[in-house]
Structures are given as structure tokens and as C-alpha cells.
Amino acid sequence: MFFGKLLPREGNFFELFNEHGNHIAEGARAFLLLVNHYADPTLREKHTADVGAAERAADKVTAEVHRQLHRTFITPLDREQIHSLVNSMDDILDLLQDSSEVMSLYDLQSMNEDVVRLAEISVRCCERVQHVITLLPRLKDAAVAESALKTCEEIDRLESDADRVMRSAMSRLFREEADTRQLIKLKAVYEHLESISDRCEDVANLVEGIVLENS
């Protein structure tokens, strides 16, 4: 009994999840600004830095979640669920940063409509992830649980939209792009951007499992 009293019982996992979700949304919006202002080198550098700052901030939150998992006696969710959820959230920001770095490393000179559309879908996915994470502390409320499941369905639909956009973009790229180097660059960018929505779907799948177990 005395030992149990010495250890934190709940921690602040939900607060940390919310903080991480905010960083995901910030990073996604900064990435879209990067894409939309790519022709301006100054703004490109600024928004790239903003994506990186969001990713580093989220890394600190992830590390704190891991620390609290080792120090907390009783957690509000299953330990494995907490571990998997924060790592999956972290993967989203890693991919946002990787995407911005690929554009720079490959010396991509301009954006096209397909990149913009994929970036827009990525932002919408990330914003839905941010929203659904805020619902986790209130899943005992049936209406909140239903809202969480609906948001997960929205993320799934957005991921399917991203798949369709990428397939169309790839088809157009291989049919119309004569410059092999540009083809390779854009193919890598498309794949990175589509993977962002995949990682958002991973989070949605985890949240669905948590809802079903805890609502």
C-alpha cells in the first residue's frame, strides 16, 4: 500500500497527447505554407524551419510520455496503447519533416497541383488527428465516443482520397514528365506525402481500438 502511494497514479498523459496533437497540426499547417510559398526562398526557409521546430517540440513530448510510462503506477489507458499511440503520432511529424527535407535535398524548384492537393489532404488528416486526440479523456460519454469513431472514419476517407490523388499523380508523372531527374524527385515527394495520411490512419486505427475498449 505504501509503495503504491509513492508512485504517480495517472500522470498527465492526456495533456501530453493534446500537446503533441497541437504540434502535429502546427507542423502540418507550416508544411502547407511551405508548399504554397515554395517559390519564395525566404518564406520557404521560414516554413521549413517551422516544420522542424514542431517536430522537435513533439519529440520532447514523446520522450516525456515514455518517461512517465516508466514512473507511473496506474495509467489511464493500457500501457501498450499509450506507447503505440504516441509513437504513431510522432511518425506523422517525422514524415512532415522528411517531406520538407526531401524537397530541399532533391533541389525541387517548383510545386505542382498534385503536390498541393496531397499537402492539403495531409493537413486535413492532421487536424482530424488533433481533434480526435482531444476526445480521449471523455470516451465514457457515449456521444463523445461516437464522435471519436466518426472522426476516425473521416481520417480513413481522407487517406483513401490521398491514395487516389497519388495514383493519378503518378500516372500523369510517368506519362507526361520527360525529364528523368524531375520524375524521380516528384515520385519521392508524392510517396512521402501519401505516407503522411497513412500514418494518420494508423493513429485513427489505434484510437478506434481504445474507443471500443474504454467506451
N, C-alpha and C positions, 0 to 999 in steps of 0.2 A: 504493500500500500504506500509506504513512504517513498519507495523507488519511483512509483508511478507519478507521485506528486512532484518529483524533481524534474520531470520531463514535460516539455510543451505538449499539450493535448491536441490542438487543432492547427496551430500555425496560422499563417496568413496566405494560404495557397490561392484562394480565390482572388484576393487582392493582387497577388503576383501574376496570376493568369490575366487579369484585366489589364495590368500594366503592360504585359507582353503583347496582348491584343492591340493596345494602343500603338505600340511601336510597329507592329505589323501594318496597321492602317497608315501610319505616318510614312513608313518606308515605301509602301505601295503608291501613295499619292506623290511622293517625291520622285519615284520612278516614272510615273506618268508625266510629270512635269519635265523630267529629263527627256523623255521621248518627244513631247510636244515642242520643246525648245532646243532640240538637238542641234539645229543649225547655228545657234549662238554659242560660241566656245565658252564664254564667261558663265552663262546660265547652265550650260552642260556640266561644267566643272562644279558649280554650286550644288546642283541637284544630285550629282553623283556623290558628292561629299555628304549630302543629307541622307541618302540611302545608306551609306556606310555608317553614319552616326546612329541611325535607327537600328542597324544590325548589331553594332557593338553594345548599345544600350540593352537590346533584347538578350544578348549573350550574358550580360550581368544578371538579368532576371532569371535566366535559365540556371545559371550557377547557383543563385540563391535558392531556387526551388530544390535543386539537388542537395544543397547543404541542409535545408530544413527537413528533407526526407530522412536524412541520417540522424537528425536531432529530435524529431517529433515522435511521440509515443503513439498517439492516436491521430489518424489523418481523416479528413472529411470525405475522401474518396479512396478507393483501393490504391495502394502504393504503385502498382504497376500501371494503373490508369493515369495517375499523376505523372509518372516518369515518361510514359509514351506520349501523353498529350503535350507536355511542354517541349519535348524533343521534336515532335511533329510541327508544332508552331514555329520552333526555331528553324526548321528546314525551310519554311516559307521565306523567311528573311534572308537566309543564306542564298537561296535561289534568286531573290531580287538583287542582292549584291553581285552574285555571279553573273547575272544577265547584264548589269551595267558594266562590269569589268570586261565581259566578252566584247561588248560594243567598242570599248576603248582599245583592248588588246588587238582586236582584228582591224582596227582603224576604219570602222564603218563611218562613212562620210555623210550619209543621209538616211532618214527613215522613210518607209513606205506605208501605204494604207494598212497592209496586213499587220505590220509591227504595231501600229497604233491600235488597231482593233484588239489584238491579243493583249496589249498592255491595259486597255480599258477593261477587258474581261477580268484580268488579273486583279485590278483594283476593286472591282465589284466583288470578286471572290473574297479578297482580303477583308473588305468591310463587313461582309456577312460572317466571316470567321470572328472578327472583333465583336460583332453583335451577339453571336451565339455563346461566346465565352462569358459574356456578362450575365447570362441566364443560369449558369451552373449553380449558384448558391440557392436558387429558388425552385429547383426541379420538383420538390414535393407538391408544389402548386400545379394542379393538372393543366391549367391554362398556360402556364409558363412552359411546362414540358411539351405541350402541343406546339407552342410557338418555336421551341428549340428544334423539334423534329421538322417543322415546316422550313425553318432556316437551313437545316441540313439538306433538305430536298432542293432548295434554291441553289445551294453550292454545287450539288450534283448536276443540276441543269446547266449551270454556268460552265462546269468542267466539260460537259458534252458540247456546249457551244464552242469552247476553246478547241476541242478536238476537231470539230467541223471547220473552223476557221483555219486551223493549221493544215488540215488535209487540202483544203482549197488553195492555201498559200503555197504549199509545197508543189502542188500540181502546176500552178501558174509559174512558179520559180523555175521548174525544170523544163517547162515548155517555152518560156519567154526570155530567160536570162542567158545571154550569150557569153558573158564574162565568167569564166570558171571560178576565179577567186571570189567574185562577188556572190556567186551561187553558194560557195562553201561558207562564207561569212553569214549570209542570211539564213541558211539552213540551220546553223548553230544557234542563231538568235531565236528563230522560230521554236526550236526544240526546248531551249531554256524557258521561254515564255509559256509554252504549253505546260511545262513541268510545274510551274507555279500553281496553276489550278489543280493539278494532280495532288500536290502537297496539301492544298486547301481541302480537297476531298478526303484526304487521309484524316485530317482533323475532324471533318464532319462525320466520318465513319466512327471515330473514337467517341465523339460526343453522343452519337446515336446509341452506342453501347452503354454509355454512362446514363443516359436518359432512361433506357429500358430497365437498367438495374436499380435506379435510385428514385424513379418517379412513382 
